[in-house]
Amino acid sequence: MNLFKHRHFQYNIIIWAIRWHCKYGISYRELKEMLSERGVNVDHSTIYRWVQKYAPEMEKRLKWHWRPKSGISWQVDETYIKVKGKWVYLSRAIDKEGNTVDFYLSTRRNAKLAYRFLKKALKGLKDWEKPLTINTDKAPSYIEAINKLKKEGKCSKDLYHRRVKYMNNRVEADHGKLKRLINPVRRFKSLKTANATIKGFEVMYMFKKGQFDF
C-alpha cells in the first residue's frame, strides 16, 4: 500500500471516509462527526485532502473496467454546477441502459467542449466498442464536434448523430441523481478541486449502478 505511505491513518479508514463522502453526499463536517463517533478523530480538512488525492486515483484505476458494450447508443448532455460562485458545465454521457460512459468538467459550453469531451469518451475504445448512435440536444456545437471526430477517424463515418431532446430524458434524470450527491458539498473553490471531487462521486455512482459487478 505505498500509495498511503506516510499517512497518519490506516488505508482502510481513508477509503472508508472517501466512500461515504462520495457515495452518500455527506458533508466533510458531518463525516468528521460520524468518524468521531466510531473512535476516529480526524479533521474535516484532512478528509477533504484525502478526497482530493485519492478520488482521482480511484477513477484512474477503475476507468478501464466500465468500457461500454458493443455498438450501444449513447445519450450526451450537460448539467450545471457552481464553482467559486460561477456556473460551469458538467458534460456526461450514458448508454441506453443507463450506464455511465464518461464525464468532463469545463467553464464553457461550445464546440471545443463538445469535441474534447467526446474525444475523451472515445479514447482507447476498440472500433466495436464505439457507439453507432449518439443522441444530443439541438446545440450546433455537437454537429461541429462529431464531424471533426469523423474526419480524424476517431469515430465511425457511419455514426448517426440524432438530435432529439426528449430522447435525452434518461441522461437528464441521471444528472439529477448525481447532483443530489454533489449539492451538500457546495462551494467548490476551483475547477481543479471540483473535478477531483466529482470523479469520486461518479465512480461511487457507477458502483451503485452495478457497473463493476462482474
N, C-alpha and C positions, 0 to 999 in steps of 0.2 A: 504493500500500500504506500509506495513512495510519493504518490500524489498528495497524501495527507501528512507527509513528514513535517515535523516541527510545529504541528498544530497542538494546542493545549487540550483538545478534546479527542476522544476516540472517533474513528471514521464513521462508525455506525450512528453515533449521536449527530454528527454533521449531516449525514444522508437523511436521517430521520427528520431533522429540522427542515431541510430543503424540501423534502417530500411533503410534509404537512403544509408548509407555506404555499407551495406551488400547486398542490392538489386541491386544497380547500380554500384558498384565498384568504388565509389568516394573516392579519397584520403582524408586523415584527414585534410590536409591544405585547400583543395578545399571545403570540407564540412564546415570548420570553416568560410570561406568567405560567403558561402551560408546562413549559420545561422546568420551571422553578418548583411547581407542584410535584414534579417527578424527581426532584433532587438534583436537577441540573441547573446550576446558576450561571447564566450566560447573558451578556448584554445584548439588547436588540440590534445595536450597531454591528456586533460580531456576526449575528445571524445574517444581516444584510450583506456583509462581506463574503460569507460562505456562499450565499446565493449568487453573488456577482462572479465568484471564481468558479464554482462547480456546476452551476446550471448550464452554461455554455459547453462545458466539458461533457456533461451528460448528453446534450443534444448532438455533439460531435461524434461521440462513441456509438450512439444508437441510430444515427441517421440512416445507415445502410440496412437497417432491419425493418424499415417501413416502406420499402420500394413498392411502387404502385403495381397493380395487377395488369396483365397483358391487355393492351389496347382499350382500356376502360376510359370513359369520358370524364373530363374534369369540369368543375364549376369554379370560376375565378371571380373574386370580388374584393373590395376594400372596406374596412371599417375604420373608425377614428378613435384615437386615444390622446390624452393630453400629456405633453412633456414640457416641463418648465413653463406651464401656463399656456402653451400653444398646441393647437391640434396638429397631429401628424397622422400618417396613413399606415395602417397595417394591412398589407395585401396578403390574402390567404387563398389557397386552392384546396378543394377536397374532391374526391372522386364521387361517382354516382351512388356509391354505397355509404358515403359519409365519412370515409377515412381521410385523414389529413394527408395532403401531398407535400405542401411546403408553405412557407410564410416569409414575409420580408417587410421591414420597417423603413419608412422613408419620410422626409419632410414635405415632399411634393407629389402631386398626382398628375403625371404626364406620360408621354410615350417612353421617355427614358426609364421611368419607374417600371412601367409595364414590361419593357424589354428586359431590364435587369432581373426582375422577379421571375419571369418565365424562363429566362436563360438559366437562372439558379435552380429552378424546379426541374428543368430538363437535364441538367448536368449529370453526367455519369450513368444515365439510363440507357439500356440497350434499346435498339430500334423497336423491338416487340413490346417494350415496357412503356413506350411513349404513347400519349393519347391519340385516338383517331378523331376526337371532337373536343373542342374547348368552348364552353359557354361563358359569355361575359355579358355585362350590360351594354348599352349602346355607345359607350365612350369611344371616340375615334382613336384614342391613344392605343387601344389594343389592336386595331387594324394595322397600324403602322408597325407595332412591335412584332406581331405574328408574321407579317410579310417580310420583315427583316430577318427573322429567325429562319424562315423558309429559304431565303436567298443564301443564308450562311450554312444551310444544311443541318441546322440544329434540331429541326423537326421535319416531319414528312411534308413534301409538297402537296400531298393529298389531305393534309389536316383540314378538317372542316371547322371554321370559326362561326359558331352560332351566336347571334346577338339577340337573345330573348330574355328580358329582365325577369319575368315571372318564373323562368326555369332555374333561377338562382336562389329560389326560396330556401332550399336546403342549406346552402352556404351562409345565407343571411341569418338563419336560425342558429347555425353553428357559431357564428360571431357572438350572438347573444349569450350562449352558454359559456364561452371563453371569457367574455367581458365581465361576467358575474364573479369570476375569479380575480380578474385584474382590478376591478373597481375598489376593493378595500385597500389596495396598496397606494394608489393615487400619487400625486406629487413626484413623479419621476424627475430627477434633477438634470438628466441629459439623455440624448438619444442612445448613447452607449450603455448606460445603466438600464434604460427601458428595454433595450434589445436583449441584454443578458438575462433579465428577469423573465421576459416573455418567452424566451427559449425554454426556461424551466416550466412555465405554465403550459406551453404547447406540448412538451414531452409528457407531462403528467396527464394532460387531457387525452393524449393518444393512448396511454396506458388504460385510462378509463374506457375508451372506445374498444379496447381489446386488440389494438394493432400489434402488440408484442406477444400475443398468445400464439404459440406455435404447436 
